[in-house]
Amino acid sequence: MDVENYHIIEDNILFSMSSTSAVVKLNGNKNSRLIFNIPNMIHMTPNITDIWISVNTAIIPSSFYNINSNNNKIKIGNTIFSITEGNYNINDLITTINTQTNTALLVSFAYNSITNKVTVTNNGGTSQVITLSASTLLWVLGFENQYTITLTTLTSSTSPNCVNLFNIPRVFIRSSAIDAGNYSDETESQDVLAVIPNTACINGVIHYTNFNGIKHLVELQNLSNFDIFISDDDRNEIDFNGVPVFFTINITLRKEVIKPPTFDKVFNRALELEHYNSLRSLEKERIYLN
């Protein structure tokens, strides 16, 4: 191939997608594990040098709860208490916890608004062991998650950290179909297409635009089935509670194409044609006169 006769161009293809258009919803109305069927979404041809993929825009509802199936459990002894999922402030949350734990085991929780910390007290006659590694809700209340708390009769323990009722801080858009090569230190995964900060209030909307033009090189030759997994930092699936998610995927194709003729070549060719036509006219006139 004569390299001088070719140059590289970029061709961008936008795919506007939403959870409602997924052919399969792997987690139902949670709308965060989706499979799309797009014939020849990626199709390598001989003139394509490389293919890049990016999340161009996203509209993500902040319809997920701050207390959900990933952080709503407390294990005391052999009993696991599950708090109903929903959006809680700290006072409502403490009341809801005590309705279960204090009634069943005489273990109560109290919130200190000055320190923004929680104290758990054993008011019963027997010792109680709280397994923090199985008590996902206690991390929200400021307790560490790798130890146990042993409470003898009428003893208490206060959380070392502040209460954290903030909603999911970051939303990860992932795809197992694309090895993006991005590294997530929480899960050591490399399937991340975009990391989107959650700046929306509860029941608001997260708007994302890829202003930095971040894109990922694709090694695939062909792709028609494309999956999207939307998660939090710990790779837990997000539950959007039936509210649809919208996003735009951009495929950038870098292609080798034949160079268009330069102005000089076009101009010179026009002069050649004009000269040729003039000679032809003179030749015809000479033949006519003879």
Secondary structure, DSSP 8 states (H G I E B T S, - for coil): --GGGEEEEEEEEEEEEEGGG-SEETTGGG--EEEEEEEEEEE--TTEEEEEEEEEEEEEE--S-SB-TTS-EEEETTEEEE---B---HHHHHHHHHHHHHHHHSEEEEEETTTTEEEEEE-SSS-EEEEGGG-HHHHHTT--SSSEEEE-TT-EEE-SS-------SEEEEE-TT------BTTTTB--EEEEEE----TT-EEEEE-TT---EEE--SEEEEEEEEEE-TT--B---TT---EEEEEEEEEEEEE----HHHHHHHHHHHHHHHHHHHHHHHHHHH-
